[in-house]
């Protein structure tokens, strides 16, 4: 028996994957690192590595990496604010399932970014 359904926010409920990749790609470009989609997927999703490790390998200090990541996060938030798109039929699906099951949204996103993507 199903007690609850947990929904991942990014890429499942809201189409944010391209925005996050673009913000990450642009941040790494500032560090002289070219990030392709194929490498990004391999590194992050297959190997569970952090692409910012590439910047550390180039001799950047932890403080510089944190600043670069903060710039990426600000860029991503700006992109979200310009129009994160809810996936087709999400509202209807959640409404129907909410009548039968407990539902919750889970995410590794920053709370501030979640609020930008879901303003109401």
C-alpha positions, -999 to 999 in steps of 0.1 A, spaced: 0 0 0 12 35 -8 13 59 21 26 89 3 40 101 -30 72 122 -30 77 145 -60 111 158 -71 108 194 -80 135 201 -105 130 184 -138 98 166 -127 74 193 -115 92 223 -129 113 225 -160 145 239 -144 172 215 -156 183 236 -187 184 268 -166 206 252 -139 229 236 -165 233 270 -184 240 289 -151 266 262 -142 281 262 -176 284 300 -176 300 300 -142 326 275 -151 334 294 -183 344 323 -161 370 299 -146 382 289 -181 364 255 -179 343 244 -209 313 224 -197 295 203 -223 261 188 -216 275 153 -221 303 158 -195 279 175 -171 255 146 -172 283 120 -169 300 139 -140 269 148 -120 244 121 -127 264 91 -135 295 96 -113 279 118 -86 308 142 -88 306 180 -85 317 199 -116 331 227 -94 359 202 -86 372 210 -120 378 246 -108 396 234 -77 418 212 -99 429 244 -117 442 258 -84 413 279 -73 410 284 -35 379 272 -16 369 308 -11 372 315 -49 351 284 -56 324 295 -31 323 329 -48 320 313 -82 292 290 -69 274 320 -54 276 338 -88 261 306 -104 233 305 -78 225 342 -84 224 337 -121 202 306 -117 178 325 -94 176 353 -121 168 327 -147 141 311 -125 126 345 -120 123 351 -157 100 321 -161 104 286 -147 78 265 -165 56 240 -147 56 207 -166 25 199 -185 -4 184 -165 14 187 -132 -12 208 -114 -40 184 -125 -20 153 -116 -11 166 -81 -47 177 -75 -61 143 -84 -35 123 -64 -38 146 -34 -74 134 -30 -61 98 -25 -26 101 -11 -4 122 10 19 141 -13 50 162 -8 76 179 -29 113 172 -23 142 190 -36 179 197 -31 173 233 -44 179 262 -21 146 273 -4 149 307 -20 150 292 -55 121 269 -47 101 300 -37 110 318 -69 98 288 -90 66 285 -69 56 321 -61 21 314 -48 
